[in-house]
Amino acid sequence: MAAAGENGNGATGAASVPPVPELPEVPTVDLSLPERIASFKQELLAYLGELVPPGEPPWDIATFEGYGRGLVATRDIAVNELVFVDRPVLVGPRVNNYEVIFCASCCSILRRLQLCTGGCRLPICSRCDYSVGAGSPHAAECALIQSWQPKDAGRYSKNILYALTSIRGFLLSERDRSIVLQMEGHPPRKEMTTEIERLLKDGYFWNLDGEGPAVRYLRQVVNILNTNAFETSRIVADEENNQHEIILRGLYILGALMNHCCRPNVRYVFDGELRMRVHASRPIKKGEQIMNNYSKILWGSQHRIIHLCFSKNFLCCCDRCKDPTEFGTYLGALKCVRESCPEGRLLPVNPLKISSVWRCDRCSLKMDNIKASKIQEIASRMIMNNAIKREASHIIDYLNDHIVKFLLPTNQFTVELKLQAIKKIQSDRPLVELREKEKYCLEILDILQRLNYGECFVKGVLCYELFVTRVTIAQLLNESEIATETSNLDQLRTAWQILKPSGNRPRDLQQLVVTYGIE
């Protein structure tokens, strides 16, 4: 058999490659009627199959005023109880730069750039290459891309890689396509260029009509992904057995039905099969909405509101967003700029308005939102310059010598620096650094408790880091009995409870659980 695409024009000699599927029509679906919701639920249950245990699931699909569709608890759900398991109907690369070269099909690490012989312009390993034939998981999508006649077929295209997840929408079964097209898809903002528009604008294909039905369908899939997709990842090893995390985006239909709250009642992790496992982070009452968090839990309200507005097209008005102090955490508060008011905290008078005036809670100094935003912008840049590429010792010095002068100890940017320090301070660091790490873990755990976040994922990570740090400190001080104190073992127990289902949990966590007899 001749190698597919060897003439560089996308022609194929592999007769066993699946044909390009016929283009589906994009329906207009209104799921507000009870019978449509019931029909959609049955389709979803059929799709999930054995992932739904026997009997009635603890969730149902309902409509909620101000939210639209969402999930509701059909019975009381206990903290840490498994609520549901979901699998991605679409998964693939995200629209972002990657630090390593990997196979676009199986995500294996490539030592050097190796393009598919089919001429699709994607990096593909030899096991997934188009020349393998129908047995290749990449064959169908490669044939589809070939049918559009890529220009410069012998050159790598990161923009085709970025669009690959959307392109895979053509390869869905009729049932899966029906489910996907019943999801909301918000059109992009005018200033935003999507991955498909980039391909069209730069003329990547000879045979893809920018106004044709194929592109109309692609745009719909892009909108659905941008509205509903989750960030997930695969952990893969290179030839030297170095671990790499390949960040992907996945469309999880049941997961996407959860509405947003800045104080959610669930957490989720992705297991080694990329299945989403959703557990209750707090007790959920029968009839209560099952809520996820679409933003970063340790961001201040103003940043969360802006992020949700631009990425999800809605303004959050939850209890946390309404409270200027964010339940006494002051994550979004700024230090008063008056030298005579060292304890003052600047807070937005109306935290739900981006244009709100800020006022000090001690001296009543007022500051307009433009100046407050500028301070936060400067703080953000300083975090990037002094955390991401710096050593842990530098971050600690920066926190102790500089940050305290102009940011509050619980401000979101201070917290981000502390999280970076926690990540970088390993067990081989000096005792003084380990003590700082222990302190940072306790401080952020206190913030999570004030927010009433329950058994959330970040808590699991911090409990693991705190336990390992305390064990290391005990060993350095020849006080090994400290490690087995009840309070420390409770940290390990909490970490295991939360992180156990995750395919990206710390590699030594299970061994620690066995060593200390937690399970």
Stockholm file with secondary structure:
# STOCKHOLM 1.0

chainA/1-519         MAAAGENGNGATGAASVPPVPELPEVPTVDLSLPERIASFKQELLAYLGELVPPGEPPWDIATFEGYGRGLVATRDIAVNELVFVDRPVLVGPRVNNYEVIFCASCCSILRRLQLCTGGCRLPICSRCDYSVGAGSPHAAECALIQSWQPKDAGRYSKNILYALTSIRGFLLSERDRSIVLQMEGHPPRKEMTTEIERLLKDGYFWNLDGEGPAVRYLRQVVNILNTNAFETSRIVADEENNQHEIILRGLYILGALMNHCCRPNVRYVFDGELRMRVHASRPIKKGEQIMNNYSKILWGSQHRIIHLCFSKNFLCCCDRCKDPTEFGTYLGALKCVRESCPEGRLLPVNPLKISSVWRCDRCSLKMDNIKASKIQEIASRMIMNNAIKREASHIIDYLNDHIVKFLLPTNQFTVELKLQAIKKIQSDRPLVELREKEKYCLEILDILQRLNYGECFVKGVLCYELFVTRVTIAQLLNESEIATETSNLDQLRTAWQILKPSGNRPRDLQQLVVTYGIE
#=GR chainA/1-519 SS CCCTTTTSSCCCCCTTSCCCCCCCCCCCCCCCSHHHHHHHHHHHHHHHGGGSCSSCCSEEEEEETTTEEEEEESSCBCTTCEEEEECCSEEEECSSCCSSCBCTTTCCBCSSCCBCTTSSCCBCCTTTCGGGCTTSTTHHHHHHHHHTCBSSTTSCCHHHHHHHHHHGGGGCCHHHHHHHTTSCCCCCCTTCCCHHHHHHHTTCBSSCCTTSHHHHHHHHHHHHHHHHCEEEEEEEECTTCCEEEEEEEEECHHHHTSEECSSCSEEEEECTTCCEEEEESSCBCTTCEEEECCSCTTSCHHHHHHHHHHHHSCCCCCHHHHCTTTTTTCTTCEECSCTTCTTCEEEESSTTCTTCCEEETTTCCEECHHHHHHHHHHHHHHHHHHTTTSCHHHHHHHIIIIIHHHSCTTSHHHHHHHHHHHHHCCTTSCHHHHHHHHHHHHHHHHHHHHTTCCSCHHHHHHHHHHHHHHHHHHHHTTCGGGGGSHHHHHHHHHHHHHHTTCTTSCTTHHHHHHHTTCC
#=GC SS_cons         CCCTTTTSSCCCCCTTSCCCCCCCCCCCCCCCSHHHHHHHHHHHHHHHGGGSCSSCCSEEEEEETTTEEEEEESSCBCTTCEEEEECCSEEEECSSCCSSCBCTTTCCBCSSCCBCTTSSCCBCCTTTCGGGCTTSTTHHHHHHHHHTCBSSTTSCCHHHHHHHHHHGGGGCCHHHHHHHTTSCCCCCCTTCCCHHHHHHHTTCBSSCCTTSHHHHHHHHHHHHHHHHCEEEEEEEECTTCCEEEEEEEEECHHHHTSEECSSCSEEEEECTTCCEEEEESSCBCTTCEEEECCSCTTSCHHHHHHHHHHHHSCCCCCHHHHCTTTTTTCTTCEECSCTTCTTCEEEESSTTCTTCCEEETTTCCEECHHHHHHHHHHHHHHHHHHTTTSCHHHHHHHIIIIIHHHSCTTSHHHHHHHHHHHHHCCTTSCHHHHHHHHHHHHHHHHHHHHTTCCSCHHHHHHHHHHHHHHHHHHHHTTCGGGGGSHHHHHHHHHHHHHHTTCTTSCTTHHHHHHHTTCC
//
